[in-house]
Amino acid sequence: MAELHKIIASVKDALGAGARNHNSHAETVSAAVPVAASAQRAELASTFARELEEVGGNFLGILTAAEVTSRIVALAGEIGAKTVALGQGVVSDMDAIGEALERADFKVVRTIPVADTERAAMRERVANADMGIAEADFAIASTGTLAVVSTGDRPSSLTLLPPASLAIVQIDRVMANLAAVLAELGPGGVAANRLTLITGPSRTADIEKRIVLGVHGPKSIHAIVVWPGDD
């Protein structure tokens, strides 16, 4: 119980810091994240990669924006995907990625804001895709976790339903820990948005007490960290 109180206290402290640091734009999820020194950013990315692999994820590397598209097309081929569900980005040009996938003969399902009556049909199209691609708002280095804020054109179904999930995250959005992410979002951002935290492929031990992957979500998680080419 004492450990639980410590966790709650750390979250409250993080939210308090966020309120102080984001007075005028606390509720803007996609606000610019302060850029750390290159060495610190590289260390955070390295830690994230190591922790992601520890929980069963697949780290595809630190790539420039120019390299990302070709690596994604290659991954789709490697896993035998035929249909790819694609959401809009936080920073990345996801339209260019979609066009490259289509040129390589993959079918692309683009998620867009839809009326409530059409939401089930959109969710079904995403669920039937072989891979979902979303740009994460943040990555958490200490646990190898991806943090994704759901929006109409980047729904949570992208990261929860297809059997393979790929997340793209900008290097300046790789945070040290969950407290840092909460501080960046601020209390308003946390309260107003649905935040999904993804730590490795989905897993359950409900079946004969054996760990089974992919029963309630993706069987594989892949991640790319984007480093600006001019940095």
C-alpha positions, 0 to 999 in steps of 0.5 A: 500500500505504501508503494501505491501511495508513492506512485499516486504522489509522483503522478500528482507532482507531475500534474502539478508541474504540468500546470505550472509549466503550461499556463497558456496551453496546458490543453494542447496535446501537440504543443512543441516539446522542449528539445534536449541536448543531442547526447541526452536524446540519444541516451533516452532513445537507446534506453527506450529501444532496450526496454521495448525489446525487453517487453517483446517489442521490435525496435526498427531504429533511429531514422531520418524522416527520409528513411522512415517511409522506405522502412515502413514499406519494407516492414509491411512486406516482411510481415506479409501484410496486404492491408495497412490501416493508417492514421494521421500524424502528430508531426510526420507526413502520413499521407506520403507514407500511405502513397508509398504503400499504395505504390508498393501494392498495399491496400491502405485504410485511412482513418478519418473522423466519422459520424457515430453511425459510421464508427463501427464500420470504420472500426471493422475496416481497421480491425481487418487490416494486417497492420496499423500505423500510428504516430505516438505522442510520446515514448517512455524510455524507462519502460519501453512504453508508447503513449498515444492520444486518441483523436478522430483521425488517429483512433485507439483502434489503430493500436489495439485491433490489427495483429501488427502495430507500428508506432512512429515517435519523434526523438524530442518526444521520447521522455524519461518516464511517465511523470514527464509525459504527464507533465507535458500533457498537463492536467487539462490534456490528461482530463480531456483526452483518451491516452493509451499506454502500450508496453509490448504486444498484448498478452494474457495468462488467462488460458491455463495460466500460460502467457499467450500473445495477441489474444486481446490486441496486437501480436507484434509491436514495432517502433521507429524513432525519427531523428531530424535529418538536419540535426 
